[in-house]
Amino acid sequence: MAAKKKAAKAGAAAAAPYVQRVISDEDLRDNVRVAVDSAREAFARLQNNKSTPKTVLDDKKFHRSVSDAATALKDASDSLRAGPKRRKRKGGLLRKLLLLAVAGGVAVAVSEDLRSKVLDTLFGKEEEFDYTSTTQPSSPPPAPKTEDAPANAAS
């Protein structure tokens, strides 16, 4: 009795990935549905006709239904064997490089020390120099005259 329960659990555990796959994969469900519908059509044509051998050999609609059912079953079994489809990640490396470039740009814009290091690396260190003029400054402009006495009074 315990062996039967153990075998039943093992069978259920083995079927669980397939059931999960059927639940999550819409294409697989469509293939199974098409296969069942096509098989029903073929069986109905086989039952409706009086001569079964003639239907099997000559009926084009019967042949098409059987062919559709076989193709759909093959597609369903292939997708079950292939396992779940993994989504392709788009732009993995490109997205990382873009994120790195944006982060670097923000860091250079925000940090003055980093900005000076980047500029020194790209263009070389700046030479610091003191400017000393060799020319003499021009004489100061004459001070404006203040009028203590009226200009026309002397005449």
LOBAGU-838478 format. One record per residue (C-alpha): residue number from 1; residue in one letter; x, y, z. Coordinates in steps of 0.05 Angstrom, whole numbers, always signed. Layout:
REM residues N
[site NUM "a" [X Y Z]]
...
REM end
This chain:
REM residues 155
[site 1 "m" [+0 +0 +0]]
[site 2 "a" [+56 +48 +18]]
[site 3 "a" [+92 +30 -47]]
[site 4 "k" [+30 +51 -88]]
[site 5 "k" [+26 +118 -52]]
[site 6 "k" [+100 +129 -63]]
[site 7 "a" [+94 +112 -137]]
[site 8 "a" [+33 +158 -144]]
[site 9 "k" [+72 +216 -112]]
[site 10 "a" [+131 +203 -158]]
[site 11 "g" [+85 +204 -218]]
[site 12 "a" [+52 +268 -196]]
[site 13 "a" [+120 +301 -184]]
[site 14 "a" [+143 +280 -253]]
[site 15 "a" [+81 +308 -286]]
[site 16 "a" [+83 +374 -248]]
[site 17 "p" [+131 +410 -296]]
[site 18 "y" [+88 +390 -355]]
[site 19 "v" [+24 +415 -322]]
[site 20 "q" [+59 +480 -304]]
[site 21 "r" [+82 +486 -376]]
[site 22 "v" [+12 +475 -403]]
[site 23 "i" [-15 +528 -356]]
[site 24 "s" [+37 +580 -373]]
[site 25 "d" [+48 +569 -448]]
[site 26 "e" [-7 +596 -492]]
[site 27 "d" [+23 +568 -557]]
[site 28 "l" [+24 +498 -527]]
[site 29 "r" [-50 +504 -507]]
[site 30 "d" [-67 +529 -577]]
[site 31 "n" [-31 +470 -609]]
[site 32 "v" [-67 +420 -565]]
[site 33 "r" [-134 +454 -580]]
[site 34 "v" [-122 +452 -655]]
[site 35 "a" [-101 +379 -652]]
[site 36 "v" [-164 +360 -613]]
[site 37 "d" [-210 +400 -660]]
[site 38 "s" [-178 +371 -722]]
[site 39 "a" [-182 +300 -694]]
[site 40 "r" [-256 +310 -679]]
[site 41 "e" [-270 +335 -750]]
[site 42 "a" [-234 +275 -779]]
[site 43 "f" [-271 +226 -733]]
[site 44 "a" [-338 +259 -750]]
[site 45 "r" [-325 +252 -825]]
[site 46 "l" [-305 +180 -814]]
[site 47 "q" [-370 +165 -777]]
[site 48 "n" [-416 +203 -824]]
[site 49 "n" [-395 +167 -888]]
[site 50 "k" [-423 +99 -904]]
[site 51 "s" [-359 +71 -931]]
[site 52 "t" [-301 +77 -882]]
[site 53 "p" [-246 +51 -928]]
[site 54 "k" [-268 +99 -983]]
[site 55 "t" [-267 +158 -933]]
[site 56 "v" [-198 +139 -908]]
[site 57 "l" [-170 +132 -979]]
[site 58 "d" [-205 +186 -1019]]
[site 59 "d" [-234 +241 -975]]
[site 60 "k" [-191 +303 -980]]
[site 61 "k" [-223 +339 -921]]
[site 62 "f" [-210 +278 -877]]
[site 63 "h" [-137 +277 -899]]
[site 64 "r" [-130 +351 -884]]
[site 65 "s" [-161 +343 -815]]
[site 66 "v" [-115 +285 -798]]
[site 67 "s" [-55 +323 -824]]
[site 68 "d" [-73 +385 -783]]
[site 69 "a" [-82 +343 -721]]
[site 70 "a" [-15 +308 -731]]
[site 71 "t" [+22 +374 -743]]
[site 72 "a" [-9 +406 -682]]
[site 73 "l" [+8 +346 -638]]
[site 74 "k" [+80 +346 -664]]
[site 75 "d" [+87 +421 -648]]
[site 76 "a" [+58 +410 -579]]
[site 77 "s" [+104 +352 -563]]
[site 78 "d" [+164 +391 -589]]
[site 79 "s" [+149 +450 -545]]
[site 80 "l" [+139 +405 -485]]
[site 81 "r" [+206 +371 -497]]
[site 82 "a" [+241 +438 -508]]
[site 83 "g" [+222 +463 -439]]
[site 84 "p" [+202 +533 -420]]
[site 85 "k" [+222 +588 -467]]
[site 86 "r" [+270 +636 -437]]
[site 87 "r" [+260 +709 -451]]
[site 88 "k" [+317 +741 -486]]
[site 89 "r" [+345 +799 -448]]
[site 90 "k" [+351 +858 -493]]
[site 91 "g" [+410 +905 -489]]
[site 92 "g" [+447 +872 -432]]
[site 93 "l" [+517 +898 -447]]
[site 94 "l" [+494 +961 -481]]
[site 95 "r" [+448 +979 -423]]
[site 96 "k" [+505 +969 -374]]
[site 97 "l" [+552 +1013 -415]]
[site 98 "l" [+499 +1068 -421]]
[site 99 "l" [+486 +1066 -346]]
[site 100 "l" [+561 +1070 -333]]
[site 101 "a" [+568 +1130 -380]]
[site 102 "v" [+510 +1167 -348]]
[site 103 "a" [+536 +1153 -278]]
[site 104 "g" [+606 +1176 -298]]
[site 105 "g" [+578 +1240 -328]]
[site 106 "v" [+539 +1256 -265]]
[site 107 "a" [+599 +1242 -222]]
[site 108 "v" [+643 +1288 -264]]
[site 109 "a" [+590 +1343 -263]]
[site 110 "v" [+580 +1339 -188]]
[site 111 "s" [+651 +1330 -161]]
[site 112 "e" [+701 +1386 -174]]
[site 113 "d" [+760 +1342 -153]]
[site 114 "l" [+740 +1287 -201]]
[site 115 "r" [+729 +1338 -256]]
[site 116 "s" [+799 +1366 -247]]
[site 117 "k" [+830 +1296 -246]]
[site 118 "v" [+794 +1279 -311]]
[site 119 "l" [+816 +1344 -344]]
[site 120 "d" [+888 +1333 -320]]
[site 121 "t" [+886 +1263 -348]]
[site 122 "l" [+858 +1284 -415]]
[site 123 "f" [+897 +1349 -427]]
[site 124 "g" [+956 +1345 -380]]
[site 125 "k" [+969 +1383 -317]]
[site 126 "e" [+962 +1458 -318]]
[site 127 "e" [+1024 +1499 -307]]
[site 128 "e" [+1015 +1546 -251]]
[site 129 "f" [+1050 +1612 -260]]
[site 130 "d" [+1051 +1681 -229]]
[site 131 "y" [+1042 +1739 -276]]
[site 132 "t" [+1090 +1797 -267]]
[site 133 "s" [+1081 +1857 -311]]
[site 134 "t" [+1143 +1888 -343]]
[site 135 "t" [+1109 +1954 -359]]
[site 136 "q" [+1101 +2011 -311]]
[site 137 "p" [+1031 +2030 -292]]
[site 138 "s" [+1008 +2094 -324]]
[site 139 "s" [+1007 +2156 -280]]
[site 140 "p" [+943 +2166 -243]]
[site 141 "p" [+894 +2212 -277]]
[site 142 "p" [+894 +2284 -253]]
[site 143 "a" [+846 +2298 -198]]
[site 144 "p" [+786 +2339 -218]]
[site 145 "k" [+791 +2412 -202]]
[site 146 "t" [+747 +2439 -150]]
[site 147 "e" [+719 +2508 -162]]
[site 148 "d" [+728 +2551 -102]]
[site 149 "a" [+719 +2617 -139]]
[site 150 "p" [+676 +2632 -198]]
[site 151 "a" [+714 +2631 -264]]
[site 152 "n" [+684 +2696 -291]]
[site 153 "a" [+699 +2736 -229]]
[site 154 "a" [+771 +2752 -249]]
[site 155 "s" [+752 +2791 -311]]
REM end
